[in-house]
Amino acid sequence: MSTESFPRRLLKSATRFAAYVVMPKFTTGALVVARDGRRVVLVRKRSSPIEWGFPAGYLFYRESILDTARRELAEETGLSAEVTTAHHVRSHRQPWMMHIDHVFLVHASGEPHTRDAIEIAETAWFDVDDLPPLAREARLALEQIPDLLTRPIAGADACDYSNRDGSPAP
């Protein structure tokens, strides 16, 4: 039993609640860049008629960021990939909201299909040199990590990362 008086405990609880209400809160999520050689899988959300982005979504309560990355890739594209801490490339804050994206670069293959038809309108592979208009989250990831579409993927040594002319990628 606490030795503090009831008014003191009530004041502490009210102070904590007030701090919670006024303090900024961040959401966090995973953004998954799934490549197969020179192709990258992109999704078009129903809320954006022309812009495409990387599979991404919010972290669920008590879910690891690695599980979030795996879940979002599977939900939005029907693809699965090994996602480990070695695949984590960078974390950055979206400047337009209180949100932190954890960017993962993974190898995936197969034919993507839309599993989440409520949120996702289309899923497709695109050549990294011929991308459609990108959503701001995807543009930010590419600005923050300029070599995101060309850098080697952890654990994917068997993949061909050569340029179109056959020379090794930088």
Secondary structure, 3 states (H helix, E strand, C coil): CCCCCHHHHHHHHHHHHHHHHHCCCCEEEEEEEEEECCEEEEEEECCCCCCEECCEEECCCCCCHHHHHHHHHHHHHCCCCCCCHHHEEEEEEECCCCEEEEEEEEECCCCCCCCCCCCEEEEEEEECCCCCCECHHHHHHHHHCCCCCCCCCCCCCCCCCECCCCCECC
